[in-house]
Amino acid sequence: MEVIEWPPEYTIKRHRRAKHVKLLYTHHGGLQITMPHRFSVKQLPSILEEHKEWILQQKIKHDRPSAYVKPQEINLQAIQQKWIVHYFQNDKRPRVKQFAANEIILSGDIREFAVCREKLSNWVKKQAHLHLTSYFKHLAREIGMPFLDVSVRSQATLWGSCSQDKSIRLNFKLIFLPVELMRHIMIHELCHTIHMNHSQKFWDLVAKYDVNWKIHKREMRTADKFIPAWIQLRD
């Protein structure tokens, strides 16, 4: 049995806007730790131990060739849909189309993994734009918080953001998260249309619409575990 090194090698980045330690594991960068400027590195061993199981799972997922295997299914938890993926090789331009109620087919010249990843990623982004924006608009009406605009983007580190003019940006990867975590992020950004900070008033407003916000906030620290390895690969 292979012995996995512990703790693994990691890189540290300090960020002036960071409120807590964030862990990120990527295929090329390994374990990356973002921390507030005044955070003491002496506390890192206990944090690594606390998240040991998740870190080891990410290490196995990203450091193995399995991340480059064509996915057989795509689980969009936020909208409670699981899609089976079929592949058909021919000489035509690659494209994805719906094959049945919960099945899609990727056909064309799909011999290269990178081509498959690109086409399937684009399909996921289309689903995210359609469903996340619809859910967000409904939620905003439900809790009575107006906004200027909402868009779905491929953001590297943020799950969402809100500008001064109340324009909301959502990460397309939210569609892989459980519904309650997706909703938590959306409420978080909507509350920023009232308070452009993380003051007590802001968190009190979040708590009004998400009674379990503390649990959800903590779970978001390791929400990467819901994102498929092939989606997280860097181009």
C-alpha positions in Angstrom: 0.0 0.0 0.0 1.3 3.4 -0.9 2.3 5.6 2.0 1.0 9.2 1.7 3.3 11.9 3.1 1.8 13.9 6.0 1.7 16.8 6.2 1.9 17.4 2.4 4.0 20.2 0.9 2.0 23.5 0.7 2.4 27.1 -0.2 1.2 30.0 1.9 -0.3 33.3 0.6 -1.4 36.1 2.8 -4.3 38.3 1.7 -5.3 41.6 3.3 -9.0 40.8 2.8 -8.9 37.3 4.1 -11.0 36.7 7.2 -10.1 33.1 7.8 -7.7 30.4 6.5 -8.8 29.0 3.2 -7.5 25.7 1.8 -7.3 25.0 -1.9 -5.9 21.9 -3.7 -5.2 22.0 -7.4 -3.5 19.6 -9.8 -0.6 22.0 -10.6 -0.3 23.9 -7.4 -0.9 21.3 -4.8 -2.1 22.5 -1.4 -2.4 26.3 -1.2 -3.2 28.1 2.0 -4.5 31.6 2.0 -4.5 33.3 5.4 -5.1 36.8 7.0 -2.0 38.9 7.4 -2.0 38.6 11.2 -2.6 34.9 11.3 0.1 33.0 13.1 1.7 30.1 11.2 2.0 28.3 14.5 -1.8 27.5 14.2 -1.4 25.8 10.9 -0.6 22.2 12.2 -3.9 22.1 14.1 -5.8 23.4 11.0 -4.2 20.8 8.8 -5.1 18.1 11.2 -8.7 19.3 11.4 -9.0 19.0 7.6 -6.7 16.0 7.2 -9.4 13.7 5.6 -10.4 16.4 3.1 -6.7 17.2 2.2 -5.9 13.6 1.7 -8.9 13.1 -0.5 -8.0 16.1 -2.6 -4.3 14.9 -2.9 -5.4 11.5 -4.1 -7.9 13.1 -6.6 -5.6 15.7 -8.0 -2.3 13.8 -8.0 -3.6 10.8 -9.8 -4.2 10.4 -13.6 -7.9 9.7 -12.8 -8.5 13.4 -12.9 -7.9 13.1 -16.6 -10.5 10.4 -17.2 -13.6 11.4 -19.2 -16.5 11.7 -16.7 -19.3 9.1 -17.0 -21.8 11.3 -15.1 -22.1 14.9 -14.0 -23.8 15.6 -10.7 -25.4 19.1 -10.5 -26.4 19.0 -6.9 -27.7 22.5 -6.7 -30.5 21.8 -9.1 -30.8 18.1 -8.1 -29.9 16.7 -11.5 -27.5 13.9 -12.3 -26.6 13.5 -16.0 -25.1 10.3 -17.6 -22.5 11.1 -20.3 -22.2 9.1 -23.5 -19.4 9.4 -26.0 -19.4 8.8 -29.8 -16.3 9.2 -31.9 -16.6 10.5 -35.5 -14.9 13.0 -37.8 -17.3 15.9 -37.1 -16.9 18.9 -34.9 -17.4 18.0 -31.2 -20.7 19.0 -29.7 -22.9 18.1 -26.7 -26.6 17.5 -27.0 -29.3 16.0 -24.8 -29.8 12.4 -25.5 -32.6 11.5 -23.0 -34.3 12.9 -19.9 -31.1 12.7 -17.9 -28.5 11.8 -20.5 -26.2 13.8 -22.8 -24.0 12.6 -25.6 -20.7 14.2 -26.6 -20.0 13.3 -30.3 -17.4 14.3 -32.8 -13.6 14.1 -32.9 -13.2 13.6 -29.1 -10.0 11.6 -29.0 -8.3 14.3 -26.9 -9.2 14.6 -23.2 -8.8 18.4 -23.4 -11.5 18.6 -26.1 -13.9 16.6 -24.0 -13.2 18.7 -20.9 -13.8 21.9 -22.8 -17.1 20.8 -24.4 -18.4 19.4 -21.1 -17.3 22.4 -19.1 -19.1 24.7 -21.5 -22.2 22.6 -21.2 -22.0 22.9 -17.4 -21.6 26.6 -17.7 -24.7 26.9 -19.8 -26.7 24.9 -17.3 -25.3 27.1 -14.5 -26.2 30.4 -16.3 -29.7 29.1 -16.9 -30.5 27.7 -13.5 -28.4 29.8 -11.1 -29.6 33.1 -12.5 -33.2 31.9 -12.4 -32.8 30.6 -8.8 -31.1 33.8 -7.7 -33.8 36.1 -9.2 -36.5 34.1 -7.4 -34.6 34.2 -4.1 -34.1 38.0 -4.4 -37.8 38.5 -4.9 -38.6 36.1 -2.0 -36.5 38.0 0.5 -37.1 41.4 -1.0 -33.6 42.5 -1.9 -33.3 44.3 -5.2 -30.1 44.1 -7.3 -28.9 45.7 -10.5 -27.7 42.6 -12.5 -26.6 39.0 -12.0 -24.0 37.1 -14.1 -22.4 33.7 -13.9 -18.6 33.6 -14.4 -15.6 31.3 -14.2 -14.1 32.8 -11.1 -10.9 31.3 -9.8 -11.2 31.9 -6.1 -14.5 33.6 -5.3 -17.9 31.8 -5.0 -19.6 35.2 -5.6 -19.1 38.9 -5.4 -21.2 42.1 -5.2 -20.1 45.5 -6.6 -21.0 48.9 -5.3 -23.7 49.3 -7.9 -25.4 46.0 -6.7 -24.2 43.9 -9.6 -23.8 40.3 -8.5 -21.4 37.7 -10.0 -21.8 34.1 -9.2 -19.2 31.3 -9.8 -20.6 28.7 -12.2 -19.2 25.9 -9.9 -22.0 26.7 -7.4 -24.1 24.4 -9.5 -22.1 21.4 -8.1 -22.8 22.4 -4.5 -25.7 21.1 -2.3 -28.7 23.4 -2.5 -28.3 24.8 1.0 -24.7 25.9 0.3 -25.6 27.5 -3.0 -28.4 29.4 -1.3 -26.1 30.5 1.5 -23.7 32.1 -1.0 -26.5 33.8 -2.9 -27.9 35.2 0.4 -24.4 36.3 1.3 -24.1 38.3 -1.9 -27.6 39.8 -1.7 -26.9 41.0 1.9 -23.9 42.8 0.4 -26.3 45.0 -1.5 -27.3 46.4 1.9 -23.9 46.2 3.8 -20.7 46.3 1.7 -18.7 44.8 4.5 -18.7 42.0 7.0 -19.9 43.9 10.0 -22.2 42.5 12.7 -25.1 44.2 11.0 -24.2 42.3 7.8 -24.1 38.9 9.6 -27.3 39.7 11.5 -29.0 40.2 8.1 -27.5 37.0 6.7 -28.9 35.1 9.8 -32.3 36.5 9.1 -32.5 34.5 5.9 -30.1 31.7 6.6 -30.6 30.5 10.2 -27.8 27.9 9.8 -25.4 30.4 8.2 -22.6 29.5 10.7 -22.7 25.9 9.7 -22.9 26.7 6.0 -20.0 29.2 6.3 -17.9 26.6 7.9 -18.8 24.0 5.3 -17.9 26.4 2.5 -14.3 26.2 3.6 -14.1 22.7 2.1 -16.7 23.1 -0.6 -14.2 22.2 -3.2 -14.8 18.5 -2.4 -18.1 18.8 -4.4 -16.3 20.0 -7.6 -15.3 17.2 -10.0 -11.5 16.8 -10.5 -11.8 17.3 -14.3 -13.6 20.7 -13.8 -10.8 21.9 -11.4 -8.0 21.1 -13.8 -6.3 24.2 -15.1 -6.0 24.7 -18.8 
